[in-house]
Amino acid sequence: MTDLPRLPDGFLYGVSTAAYQIEGAVDADGRGPSVWDTFCAVPGAIRNGESGAVACDHYHRYREDVALMRDLGVDAYRFSIAWPRVQPAGEGPANPAGLDFYDRLVDELLDHGIRPAATLYHWDLPQALQDRGGWENRETAHRLAEYAALLGERLGDRVAMWMPLNEPAVVTLFGHAVGTHAPGRRLGLDALPVAHHQLLGHGLAVQALRAAGASDIGIASHHMPVRAASDAPGDEEAARLFDTLMNWTFADPVLRGSYPDAFVASLMPGPVAEDLAVISTPLDWYGVNYYQPALVGAPGTASAASPLLEGAPVPEGLPFEVLRITGVPTTDFGWAVVPEGLRDVLTAFRDRYGPALPPLHVTESGCSYHDTVDADGRVRDARRIEYHDAHLRAVAEAVARGVDVRGYFAWSLLDNFEWAEGYTERFGLVHVDYATQRRTPKDSYAWFRRLLADRAGGSTGR
């Protein structure tokens, strides 16, 4: 591959993971059950009946995994903190053993020159809070703030970046609208209060972190460019509505202090105006998670479940359908590989918010291919190299167009538990043999390491 366009000096390169996907040790040291522990026990909910009970056993192997990051040469590690490990019932005093684990992890990262970037909520809500309504209950927003205060007080002096929420749109859509993720609710548009309560929790958590002395706070939010299936008025209106619901319903409240239109605002629980003042508490940066665009048409356009929804049917009565994108490469997960979509998302944020937009980070981007270890012990994942090469080029194009992008976090460091898909999908730069827990760096790991090593010489890799 040719040299990548140069990204700005100080550009942050990192890798990302999530607690339930890698930690395992779900019964260790006082951890309480999460909604994902409960959901994984539902027959048929997870491919092959799998769960994150062991996952990559990162809880016991974190030093080995930090050593992999050190050898990779990344600047930062974006990980999530398991809420039920810190507060087993979702409220009250911290579980000392749970906090101690993250204390050790943060210190290990710092000892190796890696900046810790902590996500507070990456979908593993304590089951005790779900039993009281979960994100459908406004009180959960206040519990998130209390949890944030505990972490800010303990880790605020050492964690370099903070994200109270990961992908509230996905929690709303998959977890509460279509039911393919925990907690398995199927509410359709009635799931929108879940979005509002997560955003309120985010604003309250930002305030709690700042009060505890933490700094450099953002969000990791899922976004995608939305394209109409045709120029027919019905398709264009369907795409506009989907874009509003999936992108701007989650970004506008945080960055503008308002919902994108009166219809969306009317579906939210009150007091909306007072809550928006909290939700829009200023951030130091905004994180974009990007995987693929969305192609949207009017109802009745599609003949099969959308790949964007991971096989879930769109609830009846919604005024749009999400279609399969053709004519482009796809991952083994069936996701469309469209690197220019990342450039388009980043420039759309610049165009929509102008000078009010804080710096951006790409907090996730990655691809699943069903990698295997060869007889010679090598994982030849050329398509993953092509994916990250092309997406970094897309970031460079956005920067050249004047977008202030400060970092790129590859998803993921390790192959891991991929939610409803169990262990079928592999996103990692490092292959994990789940039977033995053996880690095998892939060719993409070696490529990324060369990219990072070459930066000092003015090249970003080959």
C-alpha positions in Angstrom: 0.0 0.0 0.0 1.1 3.5 -0.7 1.8 6.0 2.1 -1.3 7.3 3.8 -1.9 11.0 3.7 -0.3 12.6 6.7 -2.7 13.3 9.6 -2.0 16.2 12.0 0.8 16.1 14.5 -0.5 14.8 17.8 -3.2 12.8 16.1 -4.3 10.1 18.6 -4.2 6.4 17.5 -5.9 3.9 19.7 -7.8 0.6 20.0 -11.2 0.0 21.7 -12.9 -2.8 23.6 -15.9 -3.2 25.9 -16.1 -4.8 29.3 -18.8 -7.4 28.7 -17.2 -8.4 25.4 -13.8 -9.2 26.8 -13.6 -9.3 30.6 -15.4 -12.6 31.5 -15.2 -13.3 35.3 -18.9 -12.4 35.6 -19.1 -14.0 39.1 -15.8 -12.7 40.4 -15.1 -10.3 43.3 -18.7 -9.2 44.0 -19.8 -8.3 40.5 -23.5 -8.2 40.1 -25.5 -9.5 37.2 -26.1 -7.3 34.2 -28.9 -7.2 31.6 -26.5 -9.1 29.2 -26.0 -11.9 31.7 -29.8 -12.2 31.9 -30.4 -11.8 28.1 -27.7 -14.5 27.3 -29.7 -17.0 29.4 -32.8 -16.5 27.2 -33.1 -19.5 24.8 -32.4 -18.4 21.2 -31.3 -14.9 22.1 -27.6 -15.5 21.3 -26.2 -17.4 18.4 -25.1 -20.9 19.6 -26.3 -20.1 23.1 -23.1 -18.3 24.0 -22.4 -15.6 26.5 -19.8 -13.3 27.9 -19.3 -15.3 31.0 -15.6 -16.1 30.1 -15.1 -14.1 26.8 -11.4 -13.2 26.5 -10.8 -13.6 30.3 -9.3 -10.1 30.2 -10.2 -9.7 33.9 -7.4 -12.2 34.7 -5.2 -11.5 31.6 -5.2 -7.7 31.4 -1.5 -7.4 31.8 -1.0 -9.7 28.8 -3.4 -7.5 26.8 -1.7 -4.2 27.9 1.6 -5.7 26.8 0.0 -6.3 23.3 -1.0 -2.7 23.2 2.5 -1.6 24.3 4.0 -3.6 21.5 1.5 -2.3 19.1 2.5 1.2 19.9 -0.9 2.8 20.4 -1.3 6.2 22.1 -4.6 5.4 23.9 -6.8 2.5 24.9 -10.5 3.0 25.0 -12.1 0.5 27.4 -15.3 0.3 29.3 -15.9 0.0 33.0 -18.5 -2.7 34.0 -21.2 -0.9 36.0 -22.2 -4.1 37.8 -18.6 -4.7 38.8 -18.4 -1.3 40.5 -22.0 -1.1 41.8 -23.5 -4.6 41.8 -27.0 -3.3 42.3 -26.5 -0.1 40.3 -26.6 2.2 43.3 -25.0 2.7 46.7 -21.3 2.5 47.7 -18.7 1.1 45.3 -17.6 -2.5 45.4 -14.0 -2.1 46.5 -12.8 -5.1 44.5 -14.4 -3.8 41.3 -12.8 -0.4 41.6 -9.5 -2.0 42.4 -9.5 -3.9 39.1 -9.8 -0.7 37.1 -7.3 1.0 39.4 -4.8 -1.7 38.4 -5.7 -1.6 34.7 -5.3 2.2 34.6 -1.9 2.1 36.3 -0.8 -0.7 34.0 -1.7 1.4 31.0 0.1 4.4 32.4 3.2 2.4 33.2 3.4 1.5 29.5 2.8 5.0 28.2 -0.8 4.4 27.1 -3.5 6.9 27.8 -6.6 5.4 29.5 -9.9 6.4 27.8 -12.8 5.1 29.9 -16.4 4.5 28.8 -18.8 4.3 31.8 -21.7 2.6 30.2 -21.2 0.2 27.3 -24.6 -1.5 27.5 -24.1 -3.7 30.6 -26.8 -2.1 32.8 -27.0 -3.7 36.3 -29.9 -6.1 36.3 -31.2 -4.6 39.5 -31.8 -1.3 37.7 -33.5 -3.1 34.8 -35.8 -4.7 37.3 -37.0 -1.2 38.2 -37.6 -0.2 34.6 -34.0 0.3 33.3 -33.7 3.2 30.8 -37.5 3.4 30.6 -37.3 4.8 34.1 -36.0 8.3 34.5 -34.2 7.5 37.8 -31.7 5.4 35.9 -30.2 8.7 34.5 -29.5 9.8 38.1 -28.0 6.4 38.9 -25.6 6.9 36.0 -24.5 10.2 37.5 -23.9 8.7 40.9 -21.8 5.9 39.3 -19.9 8.5 37.4 -19.1 10.4 40.6 -17.6 7.3 42.2 -15.3 6.7 39.2 -14.3 10.4 38.9 -13.3 10.4 42.5 -11.2 7.2 42.2 -9.8 7.5 38.7 -10.2 11.2 37.7 -6.5 11.9 38.4 -5.3 9.3 35.9 -7.9 8.6 33.2 -7.1 10.8 30.2 -10.4 10.7 28.4 -14.0 10.0 29.6 -17.2 8.9 27.8 -20.3 8.4 29.9 -22.2 6.7 27.1 -21.5 4.4 24.2 -24.0 4.4 21.3 -27.2 5.4 22.9 -28.9 5.0 19.5 -28.0 1.3 19.4 -29.3 0.7 23.0 -32.5 2.4 22.0 -32.9 0.6 18.6 -31.6 -2.9 19.3 -32.3 -3.1 23.0 -35.7 -1.5 23.2 -37.2 -1.0 19.7 -36.5 -4.3 18.0 -35.4 -6.4 20.9 -32.3 -8.2 19.5 -30.1 -6.9 22.3 -30.5 -6.8 26.0 -32.9 -6.2 27.6 -34.9 -7.5 24.6 -37.8 -5.0 24.6 -39.8 -4.5 21.4 -41.4 -1.1 21.7 -41.0 0.4 18.3 -41.2 4.2 18.4 -42.3 3.9 22.0 -38.6 3.3 22.8 -37.8 7.0 22.3 -38.0 7.8 26.0 -35.1 5.4 26.4 -33.0 7.8 24.2 -34.0 10.8 26.3 -33.2 9.1 29.6 -29.8 8.0 28.4 -29.0 11.5 27.1 -30.1 13.0 30.4 -27.9 10.5 32.2 -25.0 11.5 30.0 -25.4 15.2 30.8 -25.7 14.5 34.5 -22.7 12.2 34.4 -20.6 14.9 32.6 -21.5 17.3 35.4 -20.6 14.7 38.1 -17.3 13.9 36.4 -16.3 17.6 36.2 -17.3 18.1 39.9 -15.0 15.2 40.8 -12.1 16.8 39.0 -12.2 14.7 35.8 -11.5 16.4 32.4 -11.4 15.8 28.7 -15.0 14.4 28.5 -16.9 13.4 25.4 -19.3 10.7 24.1 -19.0 7.7 21.8 -22.1 7.9 19.5 -23.0 5.8 16.5 -23.5 7.7 13.3 -23.9 7.0 9.6 -24.7 8.8 6.4 -28.2 8.1 5.3 -29.1 7.8 1.6 -32.5 7.5 -0.1 -33.1 4.4 -2.2 -34.2 6.6 -5.0 -35.3 10.2 -5.7 -38.9 9.3 -5.3 -40.6 11.5 -2.7 -41.6 8.6 -0.5 -38.0 7.3 -0.4 -36.6 10.7 0.2 -39.0 11.4 3.1 -38.3 8.0 4.6 -34.6 8.6 4.5 -35.0 12.1 6.0 -37.0 10.6 8.9 -34.5 7.8 9.5 -31.6 10.3 9.4 -33.4 12.4 12.0 -34.1 9.5 14.3 -30.7 7.7 14.1 -28.3 10.6 13.8 -29.7 14.0 14.9 -32.0 12.9 17.7 -28.8 11.8 19.5 -26.4 14.6 18.4 -28.6 17.7 18.4 -29.6 17.5 22.1 -25.9 17.2 23.1 -24.5 19.8 20.7 -27.4 22.2 20.3 -29.6 21.7 23.3 -32.6 20.9 21.2 -34.3 17.9 19.4 -34.1 18.1 15.6 -37.9 18.6 15.2 -41.1 19.1 17.1 -42.3 15.6 16.3 -39.3 13.9 18.0 -39.5 16.4 21.0 -43.2 15.6 21.4 -42.4 11.9 22.0 -39.9 12.6 24.8 -40.8 12.5 28.5 -40.6 15.8 30.3 -39.6 18.2 31.5 -37.9 18.3 28.1 -36.7 21.9 28.1 -35.1 21.6 31.5 -33.5 18.3 30.7 -32.1 19.6 27.4 -30.2 22.2 29.4 -28.5 19.4 31.3 -28.0 17.1 28.2 -26.2 19.9 26.4 -23.6 20.4 29.1 -20.5 21.3 27.0 -18.1 18.6 26.0 -14.4 18.7 25.3 -14.8 16.6 22.2 -17.4 14.4 20.4 -16.9 10.8 19.4 -18.2 9.2 16.2 -18.5 5.4 15.9 -18.8 4.5 12.2 -19.3 1.2 10.4 -21.5 1.6 7.4 -24.0 3.9 5.7 -27.8 3.3 5.7 -29.8 3.0 2.5 -33.4 3.8 3.3 -36.7 3.6 1.3 -40.4 3.9 1.9 -42.3 1.0 3.6 -42.7 -2.0 1.4 -39.4 -1.5 -0.5 -37.4 -4.3 1.2 -38.1 -8.0 0.9 -35.9 -9.2 3.7 -34.7 -8.1 7.1 -32.1 -5.3 7.0 -28.4 -6.1 7.4 -28.1 -2.8 9.3 -30.4 -4.3 12.0 -28.3 -7.6 12.1 -31.2 -9.6 10.8 -34.0 -8.1 12.9 -37.2 -7.1 11.2 -38.2 -3.5 11.4 -41.2 -3.1 13.7 -44.5 -2.9 11.9 -45.9 0.6 11.3 -42.6 2.5 10.9 -42.5 4.8 7.9 -39.2 3.5 6.5 -37.3 0.4 5.6 -33.5 -0.1 5.6 -32.2 -1.8 2.5 -29.2 -3.8 1.6 -26.4 -1.7 -0.1 -25.2 -3.4 -3.3 -22.2 -2.9 -5.5 -19.7 -2.5 -2.7 -17.6 -5.0 -0.7 -19.0 -6.5 2.4 -17.5 -7.9 5.6 -18.2 -11.5 6.7 -20.9 -10.0 8.9 -22.6 -8.7 5.8 -21.8 -5.0 6.5 -21.2 -2.7 3.6 -17.6 -1.4 3.4 -17.9 2.2 2.4 -14.9 4.2 3.7 -16.1 7.5 2.1 -19.1 7.2 4.4 -16.8 8.1 7.4 -15.6 11.2 5.5 -19.2 12.1 4.8 -20.3 11.7 8.5 -17.4 13.9 9.7 -18.0 16.6 7.2 -21.8 16.5 7.9 -21.0 17.2 11.5 -18.9 20.2 10.6 -21.5 21.5 8.2 -24.4 21.1 10.7 -22.8 22.5 13.8 -20.2 24.9 12.5 -18.0 26.7 15.1 -20.1 25.2 17.9 -18.7 21.7 17.1 -16.0 20.5 19.5 -13.1 18.5 18.1 -14.1 15.0 16.8 -12.6 11.6 17.5 -13.5 8.4 15.6 -14.1 6.4 18.7 -14.8 3.1 16.8 -14.4 1.8 13.3 -13.7 -1.8 12.4 -14.7 -4.9 10.5 -15.5 -8.6 11.1 -13.9 -11.3 9.0 -13.9 -15.0 10.0 -10.2 -15.2 10.5 -8.3 -18.5 11.2 -4.8 -19.2 12.4 -2.8 -20.9 9.6 -0.6 -23.9 10.1 2.4 -21.6 10.4 0.7 -19.7 13.2 -0.2 -16.6 11.1 -3.5 -14.8 10.6 -3.6 -13.4 7.1 -6.3 -10.7 7.3 -5.5 -8.5 4.3 -9.1 -7.3 4.0 -8.9 -5.8 7.6 -5.7 -4.0 6.6 -7.5 -2.6 3.5 -10.4 -1.6 5.7 -8.4 0.5 8.2 -6.1 1.9 5.5 -9.1 3.2 3.6 -10.9 4.5 6.7 -7.8 6.4 7.8 -7.6 7.9 4.3 -11.2 9.0 4.7 -10.3 10.7 8.0 -7.4 12.4 6.3 -9.8 13.6 3.5 -12.1 15.1 6.2 -9.2 16.8 7.8 -8.1 18.2 4.5 -11.6 19.7 4.1 -11.3 21.5 7.4 -12.8 19.1 9.9 -11.0 19.0 13.3 -10.5 15.3 13.8 -8.1 14.4 16.6 -8.1 10.6 16.8 -9.0 7.2 15.5 -9.7 4.1 17.6 -9.7 0.8 15.8 -12.4 -1.7 16.9 -11.2 -3.9 18.3 -7.9 -4.9 20.0 -9.2 -8.5 20.5 -11.7 -10.8 18.9 -14.5 -10.9 21.4 -18.1 -11.7 22.3 -20.1 -9.9 19.6 -23.4 -9.5 21.4 -26.3 -11.4 19.8 -23.8 -13.0 17.3 -21.8 -14.7 20.1 -18.3 -15.6 19.0 -19.0 -16.0 15.3 -17.8 -12.5 14.3 -14.2 -11.5 14.7 -13.3 -7.8 14.8 -9.9 -8.0 16.5 -6.4 -7.0 15.5 -5.5 -10.0 17.7 -7.0 -13.4 17.2 -8.3 -15.1 20.3 -8.7 -18.9 20.6 -11.5 -19.0 23.1 -10.8 -22.6 24.1 -7.2 -21.9 25.2 -7.3 -18.0 25.4 -4.2 -17.9 23.2 -3.7 -14.5 21.6 -2.2 -14.4 18.1 -1.5 -11.0 16.6 -2.9 -10.8 13.0 -1.2 -9.4 10.0 -3.4 -6.3 10.6 -1.7 -5.9 14.0 1.7 -5.9 12.3 0.5 -3.4 9.7 -0.9 -1.1 12.4 2.3 -1.4 14.4 4.3 -0.3 11.3 2.0 2.6 10.7 2.5 3.8 14.3 6.3 3.3 14.2 6.6 5.2 10.9 4.8 8.3 12.1 7.9 9.8 13.6 9.5 9.8 10.2 6.7 11.6 8.6 5.0 8.5 7.0 1.9 6.9 8.4 2.7 3.3 7.2 2.5 1.0 4.3 
